[in-house]
Amino acid sequence: MDIYIVEGAPSLLMPMGKKTHEEAYLFLTNRGVRVILDTTVKDFDGDTVKLSDNRSIRAMTLIWTAGITANTFDGIPVTSLGLVNVCALTGWRG
């Protein structure tokens, strides 16, 4: 089984810092995940995923996630860009 992540941005976890981009990429690729950056999914016909760079990936299963903005919740500042200080919410120090 091959696992692909197709990301339209130039790096994974764009709202995060460069170090996190690099560590996420290495973590996944070191485990055999194929990461394709600067590319979007254009179509899926049930057998083939067609990418914006004209590549195709044969696939029997496609898990599609999308979105660039996290949902907002009462008590969590909108300015957090979807990042929540869990330590502050739980009282845990780490």
Backbone torsions as a table, in degrees:
resi	resn	phi	psi	omega
1	MET	NA	133.9	175.5
2	ASP	-107.3	139.4	176.9
3	ILE	-117.0	129.0	179.2
4	TYR	-118.5	145.2	164.9
5	ILE	-119.0	121.5	178.0
6	VAL	-108.6	117.2	-174.2
7	GLU	-121.2	126.9	-179.7
8	GLY	-72.6	-20.2	-179.4
9	ALA	-86.4	167.2	-179.9
10	PRO	-74.6	-8.0	176.3
11	SER	-153.3	165.9	175.0
12	LEU	-77.1	152.2	174.7
13	LEU	53.7	53.2	-173.8
14	MET	-50.9	-39.8	-179.1
15	PRO	-66.1	-14.8	-177.8
16	MET	-86.0	178.2	-179.0
17	GLY	-81.5	168.9	-177.3
18	LYS	-57.9	-40.6	179.8
19	LYS	-60.4	-42.0	178.6
20	THR	-66.4	-39.1	176.6
21	HIS	-56.1	-50.4	-176.4
22	GLU	-66.2	-43.5	-178.4
23	GLU	-66.7	-39.2	178.3
24	ALA	-64.6	-44.4	179.3
25	TYR	-60.3	-48.5	-179.5
26	LEU	-65.6	-41.2	179.1
27	PHE	-56.9	-47.3	-177.3
28	LEU	-72.4	-48.1	-176.8
29	THR	-67.0	-32.5	176.8
30	ASN	-66.7	-17.9	178.4
31	ARG	-102.3	10.9	174.2
32	GLY	91.1	2.4	177.1
33	VAL	-75.0	133.7	178.5
34	ARG	-92.5	115.3	-177.4
35	VAL	-103.6	124.0	178.6
36	ILE	-116.6	116.5	-176.9
37	LEU	-102.9	164.2	178.5
38	ASP	56.0	33.7	-176.0
39	THR	-144.2	144.9	177.4
40	THR	-121.8	161.3	174.6
41	VAL	-84.6	127.2	-179.8
42	LYS	-101.0	-29.9	-176.2
43	ASP	-163.5	155.3	172.6
44	PHE	-143.3	121.4	-176.7
45	ASP	-103.5	11.9	-178.5
46	GLY	99.6	-18.1	178.5
47	ASP	-128.4	-27.8	-173.2
48	THR	-136.3	132.3	173.4
49	VAL	-93.9	124.8	179.4
50	LYS	-103.9	128.0	-175.8
51	LEU	-101.0	161.5	-178.0
52	SER	-66.1	-19.4	179.0
53	ASP	-94.7	15.6	178.4
54	ASN	74.8	4.7	172.4
55	ARG	-77.8	159.4	175.9
56	SER	-130.4	146.5	177.1
57	ILE	-125.9	122.1	174.6
58	ARG	-72.2	132.5	-176.7
59	ALA	-153.3	136.8	174.5
60	MET	-93.6	-18.5	-179.9
61	THR	-135.2	137.1	176.6
62	LEU	-129.6	124.6	172.8
63	ILE	-108.5	115.3	-174.0
64	TRP	-107.8	126.1	171.5
65	THR	-125.6	149.4	-178.5
66	ALA	-152.6	159.8	175.9
67	GLY	129.8	147.4	179.5
68	ILE	-123.6	-6.9	-177.0
69	THR	-125.4	127.4	178.5
70	ALA	-73.4	153.3	173.1
71	ASN	-66.1	150.8	177.4
72	THR	-102.4	151.1	-179.2
73	PHE	-135.2	148.6	176.2
74	ASP	-56.9	134.7	177.4
75	GLY	91.3	-8.5	178.0
76	ILE	-115.4	120.6	-176.3
77	PRO	-60.3	135.2	177.8
78	VAL	-61.7	-29.4	-178.3
79	THR	-70.1	-3.8	-178.6
80	SER	-76.1	-6.2	-178.9
81	LEU	53.5	35.1	179.2
82	GLY	83.8	-1.0	178.5
83	LEU	-95.2	128.2	-177.1
84	VAL	-120.2	131.8	175.8
85	ASN	-77.0	94.2	-176.5
86	VAL	-64.8	-34.8	179.2
87	CYS	-59.5	-41.2	-179.6
88	ALA	-67.8	-34.7	-179.3
89	LEU	-75.9	-33.8	-175.3
90	THR	-98.6	-14.3	-176.0
91	GLY	83.2	-2.0	-179.6
92	TRP	-74.3	140.2	176.6
93	ARG	-108.9	127.5	-178.5
94	GLY	-147.8	NA	NA
